[in-house]
Amino acid sequence: LFASACNEHHPAHPRITKGALTDRPALLRIAFVGPTAPYTFFGLGSEKSQGHLALVYVIATVAMMFTAISYGRMASAHPQAGSVYSYASAELHPLAGFFAGWSMILDYVFLPIISVIIIGTTMTRLVPAVPYAAWAAGSALATTLLNLRGIVVTTRFTIVYTALLALSVAWYCALAIPALLRGAGQGELWSLSPLAMKLGLAWTLLGVIHLAVLTRGKFKLAPA
């Protein structure tokens, strides 16, 4: 692998072609990011940011926008499969592409592990009678079997799953808005106080922003 990565960039590199994902790109991008990704981070993030979680996500979004714009420009300049691997190989050096490619592989290895941990922990709290190991193993097995069925089946499941996530967000809003109107929490629907930056919070927010980027973008905004 190391030797092949150091070879010159071959002109016959596989190119991006239309497939099962191109007819509903916006929906699949939403599914990739995860509409409910902040759920697992909301409590901890609010506590660590001292109630400034909205500001954390605004700053993190601005930072990720530069990544998204960069991905878009590189995709236009190098319309090839491989994403970061192809871009680094073409613009920097094949060796840089080699390391970038392996970094992306680690991303896709650790991301499912984190997801299984979150699923196991959450379901154990909801159904304590079932042990954590059963939930973790069951979710890992279900995800593996689903992916083995192919991209078409996975795409259909993703669309249904995203719809369920959207319903979850709507359900949360349906409960949260009346609660705020009744005086819960801040007691108001719109407030700029979570966006007010205090000098003493600057260093604290740096660490929280890092976690927000990981949870909101699932390690990235643009598709790999």
Buried (B, 14 or more C-beta within 10 A) or exposed (E): EEEEBEEEBEEEBEEBEEEBBEEBEEBBEBBBBBBBBBBBBEEEBBEBBBBBBBBBBBBBBEBBEEBBEEBEEBBEEBEBEBBBBBBBBBEEBBEBBBBBBEEBEEBEEEBBEBBBEBBBBEBBEEEEEEEBEBBBEBBBEEBEEBEEEEEEEBBEBBEEEBEEBBEEEEEEEEEEEEEBEEEEEEEEEEEEEBEEEEEEBEEBBEEBBEBBBBBBBBBBBBBE
